[in-house]
């Protein structure tokens, strides 16, 4: 017995923590190395006990149902995930919580057989068939399949996955659906359903073991996993992680101080370049966001005709025809919002890419690059020369840049972001649920903030303005992307918590909230 087995299990909530995220390959190595130095069955025992600690905590907090009336139903699959469920059931049973476990197929691995013997010896109720109804159970536990599932769920397991998901969607008062390690049917690396299947568990909560998994935080994984808790079970995975979860600790120290002896020049000049005829709204929206995020001066360089002479709600913005503004004198450029696809846009982008100025490329700029090999080569050259651009594609734009389709990008969001960063020697922000930020040096981060409130027109323009403002404030490209994406998503989360989303939140509401969050988190007042 080790010290880890004499203390209560450690349970970590990911909020505001740059947690390591391990791929399947990394996890297998970590498990094998840890198991070699521990008594048999230790890791399974710790995993089951950690899940039990989590569930007992949830049951204790549930004021709607007395503990004596709590009933937990568990489903155990044939592998080690089923073994975890058996240990969990044993712990709950020993704690006096009514527990029933369904095992359609007996577990097979040695560790799981040991867990089955333990459950039987302690009198856990084990059945082979699921009940006709889950009514009366306060918690349902998915212990069917964990990491490494190679084929879609089938038969009774697919049927139970659908029934558990229906329970989650019904959101009954109190209780929930707990997945062990990962929701069954979810690819822990990609966040997609295994084998393009149509069945996977949608849980309200997931307790994941050793470390977080990338697939829990991106693509379909965010919806399927629910609220994630990490149980390290005594294994330090930090050094092995190739992916991290985005958090302020990764970028806060790069934000400029706001000393008394500063001026607008201290915080840089940004030019937002775009706005072909009839499309000036997008760059103005981005520019307003940049104002709210602390850029010292914000210019709008418009390509088209008929633009207003100034922005009435924000006359602080300086509007120009693109040829009248010396872009080489700016501290950063955000290029592409409403830029169009014409010859003039191509010329402006070609000229911009020659400038030794930090730059973000979005929207139409990305589409121009995907259709013009010379422009693409110029972007790559900037990165090779040590001045990487920041590219902010959504999945369809990413697909055009990679010469594939959006479905292919979504099947492996981390792989797509990594490939784009390598191809263009750029920092890449692959937008979508669980936005992926990739650096050309191999760093990879998944963002945990944001929700469906961002699924509305203009939010991408706002993100471009935020990151552009941070570039103007001399943040390196990768850290500017991390900060911008995190704050953009957190603004949506905060506004949603206040009742302004997820339905009906507008893009223009985000920037004032980002300003509030920045000042609250990083620039608290020192005045009495």
ZAPA-331438 format. One line per field, with one value per residue (C-alpha): residue in one letter; x, y, z. Coordinates in Angstrom, 1 decimal, padded with zeros to 4 digits. Example, Ala and Ser with C-alpha at 12.3 -4.5 7.8 and 13.67 -1.06 7.14 Angstrom:
residues 2
type: [a; s]
u: [012.3; 013.7]
v: [-004.5; -001.1]
w: [007.8; 007.1]
This chain:
residues 528
type: [x; x; x; x; x; x; x; x; x; x; x; x; x; x; x; x; x; x; x; x; x; x; x; x; x; x; x; x; x; x; x; x; x; x; x; x; x; x; x; x; x; x; x; x; x; x; x; x; x; x; x; x; x; x; x; x; x; x; x; x; x; x; x; x; x; x; x; x; x; x; x; x; x; x; x; x; x; x; x; x; x; x; x; x; x; x; x; x; x; x; x; x; x; x; x; x; x; x; x; x; x; x; x; x; x; x; x; x; x; x; x; x; x; x; x; x; x; x; x; x; x; x; x; x; x; x; x; x; x; x; x; x; x; x; x; x; x; x; x; x; x; x; x; x; x; x; x; x; x; x; x; x; x; x; x; x; x; x; x; x; x; x; x; x; x; x; x; x; x; x; x; x; x; x; x; x; x; x; x; x; x; x; x; x; x; x; x; x; x; x; x; x; x; x; x; x; x; x; x; x; x; x; x; x; x; x; x; x; x; x; x; x; x; x; x; x; x; x; x; x; x; x; x; x; x; x; x; x; x; x; x; x; x; x; x; x; x; x; x; x; x; x; x; x; x; x; x; x; x; x; x; x; x; x; x; x; x; x; x; x; x; x; x; x; x; x; x; x; x; x; x; x; x; x; x; x; x; x; x; x; x; x; x; x; x; x; x; x; x; x; x; x; x; x; x; x; x; x; x; x; x; x; x; x; x; x; x; x; x; x; x; x; x; x; x; x; x; x; x; x; x; x; x; x; x; x; x; x; x; x; x; x; x; x; x; x; x; x; x; x; x; x; x; x; x; x; x; x; x; x; x; x; x; x; x; x; x; x; x; x; x; x; x; x; x; x; x; x; x; x; x; x; x; x; x; x; x; x; x; x; x; x; x; x; x; x; x; x; x; x; x; x; x; x; x; x; x; x; x; x; x; x; x; x; x; x; x; x; x; x; x; x; x; x; x; x; x; x; x; x; x; x; x; x; x; x; x; x; x; x; x; x; x; x; x; x; x; x; x; x; x; x; x; x; x; x; x; x; x; x; x; x; x; x; x; x; x; x; x; x; x; x; x; x; x; x; x; x; x; x; x; x; x; x; x; x; x; x; x; x; x; x; x; x; x; x; x; x; x; x; x; x; x; x; x; x; x; x; x; x; x; x; x; x; x; x; x; x; x; x; x; x; x; x; x; x; x; x; x; x; x; x; x; x; x; x; x; x]
u: [000.0; 001.3; 000.8; -001.7; -003.9; -003.9; -005.3; -008.6; -008.6; -007.5; -010.2; -009.4; -011.9; -010.4; -011.7; -008.9; -006.1; -003.7; -004.2; -002.2; -004.2; -002.9; -003.4; -004.1; -000.5; 000.7; -001.9; -000.9; 002.8; 001.9; -000.3; 002.3; 005.1; 003.0; 001.6; 005.1; 006.0; 002.8; 001.0; -001.4; -004.8; -003.7; -004.7; -008.1; -008.7; -007.7; -009.9; -013.0; -012.5; -011.9; -015.2; -016.9; -015.6; -016.9; -020.3; -020.7; -019.9; -022.6; -025.1; -024.3; -024.9; -028.2; -030.8; -033.7; -033.3; -032.4; -029.4; -031.5; -033.6; -030.6; -030.3; -027.4; -027.5; -024.2; -023.5; -020.1; -018.6; -016.3; -013.0; -011.2; -013.7; -016.2; -013.7; -013.6; -017.4; -017.3; -015.0; -017.2; -020.3; -018.4; -017.5; -021.0; -022.5; -020.2; -021.2; -024.8; -026.0; -028.5; -026.5; -027.3; -024.8; -025.6; -023.0; -024.3; -021.0; -018.6; -015.4; -012.3; -009.0; -007.3; -007.7; -011.4; -011.9; -010.3; -012.8; -015.7; -014.6; -014.3; -017.9; -019.3; -017.5; -019.1; -022.6; -023.1; -026.2; -025.2; -027.7; -027.2; -030.1; -030.8; -034.1; -037.1; -037.0; -034.5; -037.2; -036.4; -032.6; -031.0; -027.7; -026.8; -023.1; -021.5; -018.7; -019.0; -016.0; -013.1; -010.2; -009.0; -012.4; -011.8; -015.3; -018.7; -021.0; -023.3; -026.2; -027.1; -024.3; -025.5; -029.1; -028.0; -025.9; -029.0; -031.0; -028.4; -028.2; -032.0; -031.7; -029.1; -031.2; -034.2; -032.1; -034.1; -034.0; -031.1; -028.8; -027.4; -025.4; -021.7; -019.2; -016.1; -012.9; -014.7; -018.3; -018.6; -018.3; -016.2; -012.7; -010.6; -008.0; -010.4; -013.7; -015.6; -017.8; -015.7; -015.8; -018.4; -020.9; -024.3; -024.3; -022.3; -023.1; -024.1; -023.2; -023.9; -020.5; -017.3; -014.6; -011.5; -008.5; -004.7; -005.2; -007.6; -008.0; -008.1; -011.4; -013.3; -012.7; -013.2; -015.6; -018.5; -016.7; -017.7; -021.4; -020.9; -018.7; -020.6; -018.8; -015.3; -013.4; -009.8; -008.7; -004.9; -004.9; -001.3; 000.3; 002.0; 001.3; 002.6; 005.9; 004.3; 001.5; 001.7; -001.5; -002.7; -005.9; -006.0; -005.9; -004.7; -001.5; -000.3; -000.7; -001.3; 002.4; 002.6; -000.1; 001.5; 001.4; -000.8; 001.5; 000.7; 003.5; 002.0; 000.3; -001.6; 001.6; 002.5; -000.4; 000.2; -001.6; -003.7; -005.1; -008.0; -007.8; -010.9; -014.3; -014.9; -017.9; -021.0; -019.0; -017.6; -019.6; -017.2; -014.0; -015.9; -017.1; -013.6; -012.2; -014.7; -013.6; -010.0; -010.8; -012.4; -009.4; -006.9; -005.2; -003.9; -005.1; -007.3; -007.5; -009.9; -008.4; -011.2; -010.9; -014.3; -016.3; -019.2; -018.0; -019.0; -016.5; -016.5; -018.2; -020.9; -021.0; -017.2; -015.7; -012.4; -012.0; -010.1; -011.5; -009.3; -009.2; -006.6; -004.2; -004.2; -003.0; 000.7; 000.3; 004.0; 003.8; 001.3; 002.2; -000.2; -002.6; -005.8; -006.6; -009.5; -012.9; -015.2; -012.2; -013.9; -012.2; -011.4; -008.2; -007.9; -008.1; -005.5; -003.2; -003.7; -003.0; 000.1; 001.4; 000.5; 002.4; 005.6; 005.4; 007.5; 004.4; 002.7; -000.5; -003.6; -005.3; -009.0; -012.1; -011.6; -007.8; -007.7; -009.9; -007.6; -004.6; -006.3; -006.8; -003.4; -000.2; 001.9; 000.0; 000.2; 004.0; 004.3; 002.5; 004.8; 007.9; 006.9; 006.9; 010.1; 011.7; 010.6; 007.5; 004.6; 001.2; -001.9; -004.5; -008.0; -010.0; -013.3; -013.5; -014.6; -011.8; -009.3; -010.5; -009.9; -006.4; -005.6; -007.3; -009.8; -013.4; -014.9; -015.9; -012.3; -011.1; -013.7; -012.8; -009.4; -009.3; -006.0; -004.4; -005.8; -004.6; -001.2; -001.0; -002.0; 000.6; 003.3; 002.3; 002.1; 004.7; 002.0; 000.0; -003.4; -006.6; -009.0; -012.3; -015.3; -016.3; -013.1; -011.1; -007.6; -004.6; -001.4; 002.1; 004.6; 007.0; 004.5; 002.7; -001.0; -003.7; -007.5; -009.7; -012.3; -014.4; -017.3; -020.7; -023.5; -024.0; -021.0; -023.0; -024.1; -022.8; -019.9; -018.4; -015.4; -014.8; -014.8; -012.3; -010.0; -010.2; -009.4; -006.4; -005.3; -005.4; -003.3; -000.7; -000.6; 000.2; 003.3; 002.1; 003.7; 001.4; 000.8; 000.0; -002.1; -004.2; -004.5; -005.6; -008.0; -009.7; -010.0; -011.4; -013.8; -015.2; -015.3; -017.3; -019.9; -020.0; -020.4; -023.1; -024.9; -024.8; -026.4; -029.3; -028.1; -027.4; -027.0; -030.0; -029.9; -026.5; -025.1; -021.5; -021.3; -022.1; -018.9; -016.3; -017.6; -017.6; -014.1; -013.0; -014.7; -013.0; -009.6; -009.7; -011.2; -008.7; -005.5; -005.8; -007.5; -007.6; -004.9; -006.6; -008.2]
v: [000.0; 003.5; 006.9; 007.6; 004.8; 006.2; 009.7; 010.7; 010.6; 013.8; 015.2; 018.2; 020.5; 021.9; 025.5; 028.0; 025.4; 024.6; 020.8; 018.3; 016.4; 013.0; 011.1; 007.4; 006.6; 008.7; 007.2; 003.7; 004.4; 006.2; 003.3; 000.7; 002.5; 003.2; -000.4; -001.8; -000.2; -000.8; -003.9; -005.7; -004.0; -000.7; 001.6; 000.0; 000.2; 003.9; 004.7; 003.1; 004.7; 008.1; 007.8; 006.7; 009.7; 012.0; 010.3; 010.4; 014.1; 014.6; 012.6; 014.5; 017.8; 016.7; 018.2; 017.1; 013.4; 012.0; 009.7; 006.8; 007.2; 007.5; 004.6; 004.1; 001.9; 001.0; -000.7; -002.6; -003.4; -006.5; -004.7; -002.6; 000.2; -002.4; -003.2; 000.4; 000.3; -002.8; -001.2; 001.9; -000.2; -002.0; 001.3; 002.7; -000.5; -000.5; 003.2; 002.1; 003.5; 001.3; 000.0; -002.2; -003.2; -004.6; -006.7; -008.0; -009.8; -010.9; -008.9; -010.5; -008.8; -010.0; -006.6; -006.6; -010.2; -009.2; -006.3; -008.7; -011.1; -008.1; -006.9; -010.4; -010.9; -007.7; -008.5; -006.1; -006.8; -007.9; -008.6; -009.4; -007.5; -003.7; -002.6; -001.7; 001.8; 004.0; 005.7; 005.6; 005.7; 009.0; 008.3; 006.2; 005.2; 004.4; 001.9; 000.2; 001.2; 003.7; 004.8; 002.7; 001.6; 000.6; 000.0; 001.5; 000.5; -002.4; -004.4; -004.0; -001.5; 000.8; 000.5; 001.4; 004.3; 005.8; 005.3; 007.0; 009.9; 010.3; 010.6; 013.3; 015.3; 015.0; 016.6; 015.3; 017.3; 015.9; 013.0; 012.6; 010.3; 009.7; 008.4; 006.7; 007.9; 008.8; 008.5; 005.1; 005.5; 008.7; 008.8; 010.2; 011.7; 013.5; 014.1; 012.3; 009.2; 006.0; 004.6; 007.1; 005.3; 006.8; 005.7; 007.2; 008.1; 011.7; 012.2; 015.0; 014.3; 012.5; 011.5; 010.8; 009.0; 009.9; 013.1; 014.9; 013.6; 016.0; 014.5; 015.5; 019.2; 019.5; 018.5; 016.3; 015.5; 018.7; 017.8; 014.2; 014.5; 017.1; 018.5; 016.9; 016.1; 014.7; 011.9; 011.6; 008.4; 009.1; 009.5; 012.7; 013.2; 016.8; 016.0; 013.6; 015.9; 017.0; 019.0; 021.4; 023.0; 026.8; 028.8; 032.3; 030.9; 030.4; 034.0; 036.3; 037.3; 038.5; 041.1; 044.6; 046.4; 049.4; 051.8; 055.4; 056.5; 055.0; 056.6; 055.4; 054.7; 052.2; 049.9; 050.0; 050.9; 048.4; 048.6; 046.4; 045.9; 044.9; 046.2; 046.0; 048.0; 047.1; 045.1; 047.7; 046.3; 043.4; 045.5; 048.1; 045.3; 043.9; 047.4; 048.1; 044.9; 046.0; 049.3; 047.5; 045.2; 047.8; 048.8; 052.3; 053.4; 051.6; 052.4; 050.9; 050.6; 050.1; 048.8; 049.8; 052.9; 054.3; 053.8; 056.2; 058.9; 057.8; 055.3; 057.3; 054.9; 054.9; 058.1; 057.0; 054.7; 056.3; 055.3; 055.5; 054.4; 051.6; 053.4; 056.5; 054.7; 053.8; 050.2; 049.7; 052.2; 050.1; 047.8; 045.1; 044.3; 042.3; 041.5; 040.0; 041.0; 041.8; 042.1; 040.4; 038.2; 040.6; 041.7; 044.7; 042.5; 040.2; 043.2; 044.5; 041.2; 040.7; 044.1; 043.4; 040.2; 042.0; 044.2; 043.5; 043.9; 041.3; 040.3; 038.2; 036.8; 035.9; 035.4; 036.5; 036.7; 033.0; 032.2; 034.3; 032.3; 029.0; 030.0; 031.6; 029.6; 032.8; 034.2; 030.9; 030.8; 034.4; 033.5; 030.5; 032.6; 035.1; 032.3; 030.7; 034.2; 034.4; 036.5; 033.9; 035.1; 034.2; 032.4; 032.1; 029.7; 028.1; 024.4; 025.2; 027.8; 025.3; 022.7; 025.0; 025.7; 022.0; 020.9; 018.7; 019.0; 020.4; 016.9; 015.7; 018.7; 017.9; 014.2; 015.2; 018.9; 018.6; 017.0; 019.6; 022.5; 020.9; 020.4; 024.0; 025.4; 023.3; 024.1; 027.8; 028.2; 030.1; 030.2; 028.6; 029.2; 026.4; 027.8; 025.7; 024.0; 023.4; 025.8; 024.4; 026.7; 025.4; 026.9; 026.0; 024.7; 022.0; 023.5; 022.6; 023.9; 023.3; 026.1; 025.2; 028.4; 029.4; 028.0; 028.1; 031.8; 032.3; 030.6; 033.9; 036.3; 038.5; 036.7; 035.7; 039.3; 040.2; 037.5; 038.8; 042.3; 041.0; 039.0; 042.0; 044.3; 041.9; 041.7; 045.5; 045.4; 043.3; 039.9; 037.1; 035.5; 032.3; 033.9; 036.6; 033.8; 031.9; 035.1; 036.2; 032.9; 032.3; 035.7; 035.7; 032.4; 033.4; 036.5; 034.3; 032.1; 035.0; 036.7; 033.4; 032.9; 036.4; 035.3; 037.0; 033.7; 031.2; 032.3; 035.8; 037.0; 039.4; 039.7; 043.3; 042.4; 040.4; 043.1; 045.1; 041.9; 041.0; 044.5; 043.8; 040.4; 041.7; 044.4; 042.1; 039.3; 041.1; 044.8; 045.0; 048.5; 049.4; 052.6; 052.7]
w: [000.0; -000.9; 000.6; -002.3; -001.0; 002.6; 001.7; 000.1; -003.7; -005.4; -007.6; -009.9; -011.6; -014.8; -014.4; -014.8; -014.8; -017.6; -017.1; -019.1; -021.7; -022.7; -025.9; -026.0; -026.7; -023.8; -021.5; -022.3; -021.5; -018.3; -017.2; -018.0; -016.2; -013.1; -012.9; -013.0; -009.7; -007.9; -006.4; -008.7; -009.2; -007.6; -010.4; -010.9; -007.2; -007.1; -010.1; -008.6; -005.3; -006.9; -008.8; -005.6; -003.8; -006.5; -006.5; -002.7; -002.8; -005.4; -003.4; -000.3; -002.0; -003.5; -001.1; -003.3; -002.4; 001.0; 001.0; 002.1; -001.0; -003.4; -005.9; -008.2; -011.3; -013.1; -016.4; -016.6; -020.0; -020.6; -020.1; -017.5; -017.7; -016.4; -013.6; -012.6; -012.4; -010.2; -007.7; -007.7; -007.0; -004.2; -002.6; -002.8; -001.5; 001.5; 002.1; 002.5; -000.9; -002.8; -005.7; -008.7; -011.4; -014.8; -016.6; -019.9; -020.6; -017.9; -017.6; -019.1; -018.1; -014.9; -013.1; -014.0; -012.8; -009.5; -009.3; -010.0; -007.3; -004.9; -005.8; -005.3; -002.0; -000.7; -001.8; -004.7; -006.7; -010.2; -013.0; -016.7; -018.2; -017.8; -016.2; -018.4; -016.9; -015.2; -013.2; -009.5; -010.0; -009.0; -010.7; -013.7; -014.3; -017.6; -017.2; -020.6; -022.6; -021.9; -023.9; -026.9; -028.1; -031.7; -033.1; -032.8; -030.0; -030.9; -029.5; -025.9; -025.3; -028.1; -026.8; -023.2; -024.6; -026.2; -023.0; -020.9; -023.3; -023.2; -019.4; -019.7; -022.2; -019.9; -017.1; -014.1; -010.9; -008.9; -010.0; -013.4; -015.7; -014.7; -017.3; -016.1; -017.8; -021.1; -022.2; -024.0; -027.7; -027.6; -029.2; -026.4; -028.8; -031.3; -029.5; -032.3; -032.0; -032.6; -036.1; -037.3; -035.2; -034.2; -030.6; -027.7; -024.1; -023.4; -019.8; -017.3; -015.6; -016.4; -013.9; -016.0; -014.7; -014.7; -016.8; -019.0; -022.6; -025.6; -026.8; -023.7; -024.5; -028.3; -031.1; -029.8; -026.7; -024.9; -025.3; -024.5; -021.4; -019.5; -016.5; -016.3; -013.1; -013.3; -010.8; -011.2; -009.1; -008.0; -011.5; -012.4; -016.1; -016.5; -018.2; -020.7; -022.0; -025.6; -025.3; -022.6; -021.6; -022.0; -018.8; -017.7; -016.3; -019.9; -021.0; -018.0; -017.6; -021.2; -020.7; -020.4; -017.1; -016.8; -014.9; -014.2; -016.5; -019.7; -022.7; -025.7; -027.5; -024.8; -025.9; -029.6; -032.8; -034.6; -038.1; -039.0; -042.8; -044.8; -045.6; -049.4; -050.7; -048.7; -046.1; -043.7; -040.8; -040.1; -039.7; -037.6; -035.3; -035.0; -034.4; -031.6; -029.9; -030.2; -028.5; -025.6; -025.3; -024.6; -027.8; -027.6; -031.0; -033.5; -037.2; -039.8; -043.2; -045.7; -049.2; -050.6; -051.4; -049.5; -046.0; -043.3; -042.3; -038.7; -036.4; -034.4; -031.4; -031.2; -032.7; -031.1; -034.2; -037.1; -040.5; -043.6; -047.2; -047.1; -049.4; -047.2; -044.1; -043.6; -042.5; -042.0; -039.1; -037.2; -034.3; -035.5; -038.4; -038.4; -042.0; -043.8; -042.2; -045.1; -047.4; -050.4; -053.0; -055.8; -057.4; -055.1; -052.0; -053.4; -054.0; -050.5; -048.9; -051.1; -049.9; -046.3; -046.2; -047.1; -044.0; -040.9; -038.7; -036.5; -038.3; -037.9; -041.0; -040.9; -043.1; -046.6; -046.2; -045.5; -048.5; -050.7; -049.4; -050.1; -053.7; -054.4; -054.1; -054.1; -051.2; -049.3; -049.9; -048.6; -045.4; -044.9; -045.6; -042.9; -040.3; -041.5; -041.2; -037.6; -038.0; -037.9; -038.7; -036.6; -038.7; -037.3; -039.6; -038.9; -040.0; -043.6; -044.0; -042.5; -045.0; -047.9; -046.6; -046.3; -049.5; -047.7; -046.5; -043.2; -042.1; -042.4; -040.3; -037.7; -037.5; -036.2; -035.0; -033.3; -036.3; -038.6; -036.5; -036.2; -039.9; -040.7; -038.2; -039.8; -043.4; -043.0; -040.2; -038.3; -035.1; -035.9; -034.1; -035.3; -034.2; -033.1; -029.9; -028.0; -030.2; -030.9; -030.8; -032.5; -032.8; -035.5; -032.8; -031.9; -028.9; -028.8; -026.5; -026.3; -025.1; -022.5; -022.6; -024.8; -025.6; -028.2; -027.6; -030.0; -032.9; -034.3; -037.0; -036.2; -033.2; -035.3; -036.3; -032.6; -031.8; -034.6; -033.1; -029.6; -030.8; -033.0; -030.0; -028.0; -030.8; -030.8; -027.1; -028.0; -026.9; -028.9; -031.4; -029.6; -026.2; -027.9; -029.5; -026.1; -024.3; -027.0; -027.4; -023.7; -022.9; -025.9; -024.7; -021.1; -022.1; -023.7; -020.6; -018.2; -020.3; -020.6; -016.8; -016.5; -018.8; -022.0; -023.8; -025.3; -027.4; -028.8; -027.7; -030.2; -031.2; -030.2; -026.6; -026.2; -026.2; -023.2; -021.2; -022.3; -021.0; -017.6; -017.4; -018.3; -015.7; -013.0; -013.6; -014.6; -013.7; -010.3; -008.9; -006.4; -005.3; -001.9]
